[in-house]
Amino acid sequence: QVQLVESGGGLVQAGGSLRLSCAASGRTASGYALGWFRQAPGQEREFVATITWSGEHTYYGDSVKGRFTISRDNAKNTVFLNMNSLKPEDTAVYYCTAGGITWGQGTQVTVSS
């Protein structure tokens, strides 16, 4: 069983940047695609980004393309989400997932206008 722990959330002004991290522990996340989803109050969970095990392929939700970048460090079992040009509508709890099977507890991102 893989355990995932997110960090790096916080409060930032619109136009600012944040970097989220998700560390996998327990059974290695080897072989898993790792990704990020987010959920704002009263809304459904939304796909943000995912990266294949090799890191060769990345995919993004339409609302974050060109602003967010996902990357991973397999030696450290960690996936990152660099978020730039943040908007108030990016405010949500951000969740890390391994293969869509295991989920972290989430980290809050709040973007003020």
BADREN-827182 format. One record per residue (C-alpha): x, y, z. Coordinates in steps of 0.5 Angstrom, whole numbers, plus 2048, in hexadecimal, padded with zeros to 3 digits. Example, Ala and Ser with C-alpha at 12.3 -4.5 7.8 and 13.67 -1.06 7.14 Angstrom:
8197F781081B7FE80E
This chain:
8008008008038077FE80280D80380181480080381A80480282180080582780280682E8007FF8318007FE8388037FB83F8017FD8437FB7FB8497F87F98497F17FE8487EC8038457F180683E7F18068387F58098317F580682B7F780A8257F980781E7FA80B8197FE80A8117FD80C80D80380B80580480B8017FE80E8057F980A8097F480E8057EE80A8047E88058097EA80380F7E68028147EB7FD81A7EB7FA8207EE7F28217EE7EF8277F27E88287F57E582F7F77DF82F7FC7D982D7F97DC82B7F27DE8247F07E58227F07E98247EA7EF8217E67F58267E67FB8227E47FE81B7E38058197E18078127DF80C80D7E381280F7DE8108167DF8108167D78098187D680481D7DA7FD81F7D97FA8257DC7F28287DD7F082D7D87F08327DE7F78327E07FB8317D98008367D88008377E08028317E480782C7E38088257E680E8217E781181C7EB8178197EE8178127EE81D8117F38198157F88128127F78108197F680B81D7F180B8247F08068297EE8098307EC8038357EC80483C7E87FF8427E77FB83F7EC7F38427EC7EE8427F17EA83C7ED7F08387EF7EE8387F67ED8317F87F082B7FC7F58277F87F68207F87FB81B7F67FA8157F37FE80E7F17FA80B7EB7F480E7ED7F48087F37F780C7F97F68137FB7F98188007F581C8057F68228017F98298027F582F8017F78357FC7F383B7FD7F48417F87F28487FA7F084D7F5
